[in-house]
Amino acid sequence: KTLKKDKNLESNKKTIIYAPHFAYAKDSILKIGTFNKTGEAILEFAKQHQEFNWVFSLHPRLLYTLTNDKNYGESFTNEYFSAWKKIGTISSQGDYFKTFINSDLLITDASSFLLEYLPTKNPIIRLENNYSIGLSPFGKKVICGAYRINDFENFKIQFSKLLNNEDKLKNKRLRLINDLNLEDYNSSQKIITILESKIRGEHDA
């Protein structure tokens, strides 16, 4: 079944998702995360902008990584998560597509979310780690629809533009959705249809 936006949600407030990756350390293999650069700053930004519904989308390994990081530790991690609970929602569900479809903007440094969020047609701010190993050729194609940011000051500027409907990459995202056949989230049905077609072809032969 195709997911649709929940009409019962508070419609006068936009919903912003912040989804940081766990691999922010310089000694990690991916070096994709930016939490050590922007994690605390974005929380403070969210505190100052409670005119939005905030969702802290928790990567399954982030809690463990922060707790065991000597630069953060258990006390910091508990306080950080408690702060998000006070101003918004913490989402740690495996099925996060409903959260996506009910949002208006994604802030992330993850790579997989670039594709998974694309069918919402909503803008993505992609926080970048200068030490990252980079993206695959396919990832480089998908990221063309995201706003690539590598410092917090530029993040604030881009955030303000998007919330004022200055979305210069919207048409590029729409073309990507069309090119990648991502008109909806019903990928499982697409797979079934393809398989049924192949089976019918074999039987017809």
C-alpha positions in Angstrom: 0.0 0.0 0.0 1.3 3.4 -0.9 2.0 5.6 2.1 0.2 9.0 2.2 0.6 12.0 4.5 -1.4 11.7 7.7 -4.1 14.4 7.5 -4.6 14.2 11.3 -1.2 15.6 12.1 -0.9 19.3 13.2 -1.0 21.0 9.8 0.2 24.5 10.9 3.7 23.3 11.8 6.3 21.9 9.4 8.1 18.7 10.5 11.9 18.6 10.3 13.8 15.4 10.6 17.4 15.3 11.8 19.1 12.0 11.1 22.8 11.9 12.0 25.0 8.9 11.1 27.1 7.1 13.7 30.4 7.0 11.7 31.6 10.5 12.5 35.1 9.6 14.0 38.2 10.1 11.9 39.2 6.5 12.6 36.0 5.1 11.3 36.0 3.3 8.0 33.2 5.4 6.4 33.9 8.8 8.0 30.5 9.8 6.8 29.0 11.3 10.0 29.1 14.9 11.1 27.8 14.6 14.6 31.1 15.9 16.1 30.8 19.0 14.0 27.1 19.8 14.0 25.3 17.5 16.5 25.1 19.9 19.4 24.7 22.9 17.2 21.6 21.5 15.5 20.1 20.6 18.8 20.5 24.2 20.0 19.1 25.4 16.7 16.0 23.2 17.2 15.6 24.5 20.7 15.5 28.0 19.3 13.0 27.1 16.5 10.2 25.2 18.2 7.8 26.6 15.6 8.6 23.3 13.9 7.9 19.7 14.8 11.3 18.2 15.3 12.1 14.5 14.8 15.4 13.1 15.9 15.8 10.0 13.7 18.1 7.7 15.6 20.6 5.5 13.8 20.6 2.1 15.6 24.4 2.4 16.4 24.6 6.1 17.3 23.6 5.6 21.0 26.3 3.0 21.4 28.9 5.1 19.6 28.3 8.2 21.6 28.2 6.4 24.9 31.5 4.7 24.3 33.2 7.8 22.8 35.7 9.3 25.3 34.8 12.7 23.9 31.2 12.3 24.8 30.4 9.4 27.1 27.2 8.2 28.9 26.4 11.4 30.8 26.5 13.6 27.7 24.6 11.0 25.6 21.8 10.8 28.2 21.5 14.6 28.4 21.5 15.0 24.6 18.8 12.4 24.1 16.7 13.9 27.0 17.0 17.3 25.4 15.5 16.0 22.1 12.7 14.3 24.0 11.7 17.7 25.6 11.4 19.6 22.3 10.5 16.9 19.8 10.3 13.2 19.0 12.9 10.5 18.9 12.3 8.0 16.2 14.1 4.7 16.4 11.7 2.5 14.4 12.9 0.2 11.7 10.0 1.3 9.5 10.7 5.0 9.1 8.9 5.6 5.8 5.8 6.9 7.6 8.0 9.4 9.4 9.4 10.5 6.1 6.1 10.9 4.3 4.8 13.1 7.2 7.8 15.4 7.1 8.7 18.5 5.2 12.5 18.5 5.3 15.3 16.0 6.0 18.7 17.0 7.5 21.1 14.1 7.4 24.7 13.0 6.7 23.7 9.4 5.8 23.9 8.2 2.3 21.0 5.6 2.1 18.5 8.2 3.2 19.3 10.3 0.1 17.5 7.7 -2.0 14.9 6.6 0.5 13.6 10.1 1.2 13.5 11.1 -2.4 9.9 9.9 -3.2 8.6 12.5 -0.7 9.7 15.2 -3.2 10.7 17.3 -0.2 14.2 18.9 0.2 17.2 17.3 1.7 20.1 19.1 3.5 23.0 16.7 3.3 25.7 17.5 5.9 29.1 16.5 4.6 32.2 15.2 6.3 35.4 16.3 4.5 37.1 13.1 5.5 34.4 10.8 4.0 35.4 8.0 1.6 32.8 9.4 -0.8 29.8 8.0 -2.6 29.4 5.4 -5.3 28.6 6.5 -8.9 24.9 5.9 -8.1 25.2 7.9 -4.9 26.8 10.8 -6.7 23.8 10.8 -9.1 21.2 10.8 -6.3 23.0 13.5 -4.2 22.5 16.0 -7.1 19.0 16.5 -5.6 20.3 17.4 -2.1 21.8 20.6 -0.7 25.4 19.8 0.2 26.5 21.6 3.4 29.9 21.4 5.2 29.6 24.0 7.9 26.9 25.1 10.3 26.7 28.8 9.2 25.8 27.6 5.6 23.3 25.2 7.1 21.4 28.0 8.8 21.4 30.0 5.5 20.1 27.1 3.5 17.6 26.1 6.1 16.1 29.6 6.0 15.9 29.6 2.2 14.1 26.3 2.1 11.6 27.3 4.7 10.9 30.3 2.6 10.2 28.0 -0.4 13.5 28.8 -2.1 14.0 25.3 -3.4 16.2 25.5 -6.5 16.8 21.7 -6.6 13.1 20.7 -6.6 13.0 20.1 -10.4 16.2 18.1 -10.2 14.7 15.9 -7.5 11.5 15.4 -9.6 13.6 14.3 -12.6 15.5 11.9 -10.4 12.3 10.4 -9.1 11.1 9.9 -12.6 14.4 8.5 -13.9 14.7 6.1 -11.0 11.0 5.1 -11.1 10.3 6.2 -7.5 6.9 7.7 -7.9 5.7 6.0 -4.7 7.0 3.7 -1.8 5.3 0.6 -3.2 8.5 -1.1 -4.2 7.4 -4.5 -3.0 4.4 -4.5 -5.4 6.7 -3.4 -8.2 8.9 -6.4 -7.6 5.9 -8.8 -7.5 4.6 -7.3 -10.8 8.0 -7.8 -12.5 8.3 -11.4 -11.2 4.7 -12.2 -12.3 5.5 -10.8 -15.7 8.6 -12.9 -16.1 6.7 -16.1 -14.9 4.0 -15.4 -17.4 6.6 -15.0 -20.1 8.2 -18.3 -19.3 4.8 -20.0 -19.3 3.8 -18.4 -22.6 7.0 -19.7 -24.1 
